[in-house]
Amino acid sequence: MSLTTRSVPVAAAMTVCPDCGLILRSPRLRPHLVAVCPRCAQALRRYRHNPVQKGLALSLTGLLLYLPANLLPLMTFSVLGIESRGSIVQACGHMFASGQSFIGLIVALTTLVFPLAILSGLLLITLGLSRQRKAAWMPALFRSYHHLTEWAMTDVFLVGVLITIIKMSHMAAVTLNPGFFCLVGLVVTTVAAQTVIDPPLFWSLMEEQEPQPSPLQTPADGTEPQPADLLACHGCHKLLPADYPQQSGRHRCPRCGHTLHPRKPNSINRTWALLATAAILTLPANLLPIMEVDYFGVPDRSTIMDGIIYFFQEGSYGIGLVIFVASVLVPLFKIVGLVIILLSIRYRWQSWLRHKAIMFRAIEFIGRWSMLDIFVITLLCSLAQFGFLSTISAAPAALYFTGVVLSTMFAALSFDPRLLWDAAAATETRQ
């Protein structure tokens, strides 16, 4: 279902596309329908049935699974009678103990802290909405929930667990422990909880609890407000007049409290700087060894490509392809794709705007999956410890590769995709 831009009364509910800034009527969806922006093809809203109740049930289930999934052992490796087992918490602790504090911190945040934060936040929000309780903290918490969803990576970590099992199955007997099955349940419930909620509905329910007068006024000539007359909140996408009054010296959204800007400040410069950082870190990340394996005291270091070649030689073509895509192609695609988009803005290229918008959304979606290699290394360093037989530890490239992943993710977050359409509109105006 696509939205149209036909003229409607100003009193009617309006929405804005967060990717291209197009002002549209708020859709009235029926089951199995999706509202799509007619300009950039962004999915604006999907029909959800009982999102509050489902979100409450799934977030509560996820919290019940959280502790056993992270504290219980995931699996046991056995070689010549020597067993090694560990949990997610122990894997993070091992990275700190081995001197890889930065990697340990990132893994702990993405697998322990942020997943707990989004499940707890969603539980509190859905519980408050289901009881129709008025709470001033709910909009700010819901805004934080959206910021953290991209950084909670239990689903990526689970894929890393599966790759670790396949990699070690050629060298050791692998036994799955209760923690693994709890982790599977945690991932399923977390993904399902994020899928069933309806953000526009949640925002409207929270706004009903904190009534605000409509700031949109009908112009004197009876026409609708123009895009230049409106300001869209980055946090909750609420439409406000461009001259909305300041609060405490700043323009703040009356619904979620986010600082209001026509476009993200210094978006282009910050994105270029982060991309340059990622490009510089890419060389040592791919050329230096990322993992060191000691066999009977003899060290053997391997790069990212060495690990990919190993899986192909062992016949695990699917796993080798997954790692190659996530560790090599995805970072390269993110850097090249963002450079193309930035050059399009710089030189005001008007062609393929819709395709570039779709490419940017793909960059945002796949960015987190580059952490796959780091999660596999973390698991191997913690679980594949067999004393004098063999031990595995992280090598220097692991730190650089983590920097590449973080830099590209922050670059995508810093970029404002509406600038792509602004540049094209400016070119049309000149012509």
Secondary structure as UniProt FT lines:
FT   TURN            10..11
FT   STRAND          14..16
FT   TURN            18..20
FT   STRAND          23..25
FT   TURN            31..32
FT   STRAND          34..36
FT   TURN            38..40
FT   STRAND          43..46
FT   HELIX           51..71
FT   STRAND          75..79
FT   TURN            80..81
FT   STRAND          82..86
FT   HELIX           88..97
FT   TURN            98..99
FT   HELIX           101..108
FT   HELIX           109..113
FT   HELIX           114..130
FT   TURN            131..132
FT   TURN            136..137
FT   HELIX           138..149
FT   TURN            150..151
FT   HELIX           154..168
FT   TURN            169..171
FT   STRAND          173..176
FT   HELIX           178..196
FT   HELIX           199..209
FT   TURN            220..221
FT   HELIX           227..229
FT   STRAND          230..232
FT   TURN            234..236
FT   STRAND          239..241
FT   TURN            242..243
FT   TURN            248..249
FT   TURN            254..256
FT   TURN            265..266
FT   HELIX           267..287
FT   STRAND          291..295
FT   TURN            296..297
FT   STRAND          298..302
FT   HELIX           304..313
FT   TURN            314..315
FT   HELIX           317..324
FT   HELIX           325..329
FT   HELIX           330..346
FT   TURN            347..348
FT   TURN            351..352
FT   HELIX           353..366
FT   HELIX           367..371
FT   HELIX           372..383
FT   TURN            387..388
FT   STRAND          390..394
FT   HELIX           397..414
FT   HELIX           418..430
//
